[in-house]
Amino acid sequence: MTKSVTLRRPDDWHLHLRDGAMLQAVASFSGHFGRAIIMPNLVPPVVTGAQAAAYRDRIRAALGPKVTLRPLMTLYLTETTDPADVVAAHAGGIISAVKLYPAGATTNSASGVRDFDKVRGVLEAMAEAGIPLLFHGEVTDPAVDIFDREAAFIDRVLDPIRRATPGLRVVMEHITTSDGVDYVAANDDIGATITTHHLVINRNHILAGGIRPHYYCLPVAKRETHRLALRKAAVSGDGRFFLGTDSAPHPDRAKEAACGCAGCFTAPNTMSILAQVFEEEGALDRLEGFASLNGAAFYGMEPNQDRIRLVRRDTPAEYPTHIAAGDETVTVFDPGFPLYWHVEDPA
């Protein structure tokens, strides 16, 4: 049995750090990553280059001088987004991508896009400038079952936009279905992030035997057949699939409410979980590609030069079950099994 694995420092290509007291509480838990694409769905959202630069400064301050994580900023696409501001922010190194939320699709998405024709000019400018567009890939049509919203999004929104905007580089984020896997595998100039938790849970974990709010996320976990398709894609070695944790902290009072928030806080134990998943799939030799190489290649960046080491021990790694965020508590994602892979940083 393999006892240790050394890999380039991983990156997280989809991360929520929030703001204020929550940012202060959670930022350091992503410190074992080299870079992270930071989501812009604050209240109010990050919609201009100036706002992205200010948010980046707050993140750096929260990380402190000893944490080397490099935040890669994004803008929240709205129907009034100025194409010139997007291009200037990217050219100036302030942002790395733009995020498209269909209005009402997930947490803090009320300012998202309803009429996709109204953002056509921005998308054309992004295609010309080589700026990636990150999709939350779900339709919000109430007539579409929540478990079918990703597949409907591919047909109704994603594929038409890609056909209408040649050259647009696209990331289909946190895919949850075999439909998403198949679409990405069949197309070039597209990438997809896969979360840690979607490799571990299916919809039974949320609903069978009682509602478990800390497994509730959006896009919601699907059938077991979809989870297995995601695992197959993640360990395949295909460079179009890479890690985006979608680690999304919420106060426990909001998660456990009558109308609870969507999101799983996986930043603390993601690498231990991933090592266990890849070991189970007989693919530890491909973990570096998924976590450290594929995303960097898609974004046109060099892999991190430093390394971390994962060591399999006889005793489980210890992670907090909860963390404090000001007066609130946040529950850390529980994969439902002990984690024998320990992260040693640096190697």
Protein Blocks (a to p, Z undefined) as FASTA:
>chain_A
ZZbdcddddddfbdcebeajllmmmmmmmmmpmbdcddfkbcdddfbfklmmmmmmmmmm
mnommbccdcdddddddfkbcfklmmmmmmnomagbdcdddehkaghilmmcfblmlmmm
mmmmmmmnopacddddbdfbfkbcfklmmmmmmmmmmmmmmmmmghiacddehifbfklm
mmmmmpghiacdddfklmmbcfklmmgopacfklgccdddddfklmmmmmmmmmnopakb
ccdekpacddfklmmmmbdcedddfklmmmmmmmmmmmmnopmmmmmmmmmmmmmmmnop
acdfbdcdddddfbdcdddfbdcehjbccddddehiacfbdcdddZZ
